[in-house]
Amino acid sequence: MKKNRILYISLFFLSLIFIYFFGGKVPYMLFYVIILLPVISIAFTLIAYTRFKFVEEIDKRSVVKDDTVNYNFSIYNQDLFLYPYIRINFYGSDTIFAKQFQSKNFSLFPFRKKSYTFNLTCKYRGDYMVGVKSIEFEDYLGIFRLTYKPDITKTITVNPLLIKLDSLHIRTNYLSEAHTILNNQYEDITTISDTRKYAYGDSLKKIHWKLSAKMNELMVKNYEGTSKTNCVIILDLKKNKYSYEQNLMLEDKLIESTVAIAYYCLCNWIPINLIYHSKGFMDIEAKNTMEFTKIYDVLAKVRFKEDIDFKDILSSYTRGNIKKTELLIFTSNLDYDLYDEIYKTKALGYDVNLIYISPQSITGTCESVVNDILMDLPEIGVTPYKINVGDNIKMIFEHDQD
């Protein structure tokens, strides 16, 4: 466009020089033609800008990681003249769809339409804007541009993958206690904690007959355990200083691991509390699989934007709680400061397990300090898991760390 403007200005001054030295009808005719051409060109571009139509369609707005979304775009020319230079810019060119969404340049003939179809592979969890970001119209001379920006943007929510674990090798006193509660021992039958659908093997004494009649299906009472304790999941939402895609990969693996553990606990009737810091401490409680959805929805939408060190979050939580629980710590930031805080937490009487998501496989950096910490943690009674971005979570969690 810059070259076209320079060329037009040059022609304008040449026409003036032509008039000055020669005069006459032909020089003046050329001069007026040069003046009128951009006016006509801009007028046609304004008409195209105000009269064009476009349609965009997405077959799914909410998907699970690795699903495919079909996006269709069509633009229409309703006029008798050519739309010479059109450029379509799409959202997603700077996100996970960078190699799937690319700008399109074309001309549009009278009474024709142009359509494009994109098959988008959703590789990582998160909310992403998709569709038309802007439509640019250039005039015939290429010296003027009008940009249209849609008022409404479309989004795709990519939910984390749910990996179902068959077992979990975390050896703590609490898990054995939870299984004791599950086996109906040490229950306070005077206090009902919640209800659930009947499952094979449940005692007939626990059936809630009135509720079953109302719901038209068998419902079972759950009683409060006399030594009931929650398993606490603490999630680190600190923003890392890696590239956009590297951060996405780390965050996706961290959330995927958290979802897997949370689901396993709830399936085994181990109540959990999800703790994280996002403009203040957030505490989400769930007692069984019927309440898993609220945990899943939170983990699907949570954002890694915190600047607070995770050691400070861990310290604030453990110092403010009298009840000593099972702690599952999820982080992608591990150093000696956090190690010291984990040591103090263990000394306070908490059972601690660390799930560390390593960036080594995507950054290529050596983690000698991290490896030393992971080797020392079992000596203080902490079970560590080191997970690389490409690792199979199911195999790692089901493998005995001893």
HELIX and SHEET records of a PDB file:
HELIX    1   1 LYS A    2  PHE A   22  1                                  21    
HELIX    2   2 LYS A   25  ARG A   51  1                                  27    
HELIX    3   3 ASN A  173  LEU A  182  1                                  10    
HELIX    4   4 LEU A  204  LYS A  206  5                                   3    
HELIX    5   5 TRP A  209  MET A  215  1                                   7    
HELIX    6   6 TYR A  244  CYS A  267  1                                  24    
HELIX    7   7 THR A  289  GLU A  291  5                                   3    
HELIX    8   8 PHE A  292  LYS A  301  1                                  10    
HELIX    9   9 PHE A  310  ARG A  319  1                                  10    
HELIX   10  10 TYR A  336  ALA A  347  1                                  12    
HELIX   11  11 GLN A  360  THR A  363  1                                   4    
HELIX   12  12 SER A  368  ASP A  376  1                                   9    
HELIX   13  13 LEU A  377  ILE A  380  5                                   4    
HELIX   14  14 ILE A  393  GLU A  398  1                                   6    
SHEET    1   A 3 LYS A  53  ILE A  58  0                                        
SHEET    2   A 3 THR A  68  TYR A  76 -1                                        
SHEET    3   A 3 LYS A 113  THR A 121 -1                                        
SHEET    1   B 5 SER A  62  VAL A  64  0                                        
SHEET    2   B 5 LYS A 154  ASN A 159  1                                        
SHEET    3   B 5 GLY A 126  GLU A 138 -1                                        
SHEET    4   B 5 TYR A  83  TYR A  91 -1                                        
SHEET    5   B 5 LYS A 104  LEU A 108 -1                                        
SHEET    1   C 4 SER A  62  VAL A  64  0                                        
SHEET    2   C 4 LYS A 154  ASN A 159  1                                        
SHEET    3   C 4 GLY A 126  GLU A 138 -1                                        
SHEET    4   C 4 ARG A 145  TYR A 148 -1                                        
SHEET    1   D 2 GLU A 187  LYS A 197  0                                        
SHEET    2   D 2 MET A 219  GLY A 225 -1                                        
SHEET    1   E 6 PHE A 281  ALA A 286  0                                        
SHEET    2   E 6 ILE A 272  HIS A 277 -1                                        
SHEET    3   E 6 CYS A 231  LEU A 235  1                                        
SHEET    4   E 6 GLU A 326  THR A 331  1                                        
SHEET    5   E 6 ASP A 351  SER A 358  1                                        
SHEET    6   E 6 THR A 383  ASN A 388  1                                        
END                                                                             
